[in-house]
Amino acid sequence: MKFDKKMDTMVLVLALVFVLLAIYMALIYTPVVDDPGWNAPKAQKIFYFHVSAAWVSFLAFGVVFIMSILYLAKGLKKWDDLAFASAEVGVVFCTLAIVTGPIWGSAEWGVYWRWEDTKLTITFVLWLIFVAYLVLRGGVESEDKSRLAAIFGIIGFVCVPLSFVSSRIWQSMHPNVVATSEGSMSAETGMGLLAGVVAFTFLYLFILKKRLNIIEMTSKIEDLKEKIGGL
């Protein structure tokens, strides 16, 4: 138990340190895009948080995918709980990505959203799928509902690789990278993006662990209620 508390504290400290570093890197260290093709080069700095949130949401949904397969194969509740907790945190980060994207879009495109953009649409569908997963999995627990939610989570994960490659395969106005005028990512940009990804990853791990603790305590309380009620 003490080891768990020390580990939680260490992850939280690392998350806070990297969040502060990511803010500094994004707002101060990294240069403003020097490209006449950009209408709002300063607004580009939001991408350090937007891309990081999107990547971590993909990581979270990947955990849902793997844990759901393990749950269907082994039937152990711990895999179902981990999938559920990861889906909750993943939806939070996916929501952050969906919110920050339109802020940039309003400055760069003059509109918040473009439904004709394949990447935007697929990412929104991904968000809807995992919100539906949470609705399906939430509430009163049952093995049948957990298995159905696991199948839903596995199928829904298909949208993750589709969202990642959509702007490279289909017509899309969504930028592939945060690039310079030469079309490649600068060292400063790469370091700023890496800091954001690491910061959000540590945040994901910390929140996931705390959510699992809550699920475990809730389960123990329910078991205690049943025992008291049976006396």
Steps between C-alpha positions, in 0.01 A plus 500: 500500500783740588669411173180585313476839672864578421446397139185715473685798645792453262272477197307810611821698552631394159167593343503847656866559408445399139175699477686814606781413259250438219335839561839673490610310190176566313451865586857631531768260374351387169502749212193639329447332161673699228288407200286734285254213450382528860232760576545487877858385576477588872189286542709203386648477851178339623599193298757403765209432735253388233730235352615380843141459618408311182797264531428421864133436418620250237720339768206479740272344239779259410503387863120453478551288189764273662324470836168421330662215309653368823165526679317307228775236502552467877181640651690676781329807643829690538540518121147632461558761772825613337330529159216702651733735690722552194197575285389768746840670499529456123171681444627791711814537288307444176259776608798728561631426151160565343463829689848636428485410130208733419668783691785478251257442213313819578823702483649323198196405291248756619264219606504272803429175316515352151281193462660427163833446678531122541733510800269728697196289425667168587638640826154626594355156424774347717397730786133407456582127500685514831241727659248232401736238647494685834120522494476128417755393761388742776226453756416163649776249427424170334714247317288517185521879487876493559548251218286705264693814593829315439388405150393860442840628617686260273298598194519870587880490508495462121442877483838567665724390209245645256522838673879484499539425128190677367675826411764302314259280303196719435459864413535707815576857599629377834880553521710183526777655710590828663744595226738765387489666158726221375237246596688319778469525878770712662700377800333759724156392383581135556626565853192708582268228372694229687469695826123524452462130421707396803310739730159375388615138519599541865167674566320208336686247717430692820129555431462138383651369824275722713193396302587133549534562874149650505359204304668257741366682808150519349509126435607430858218721635244317287632163621477624860141615446407157368660328800325732746172455317537122517545497877 
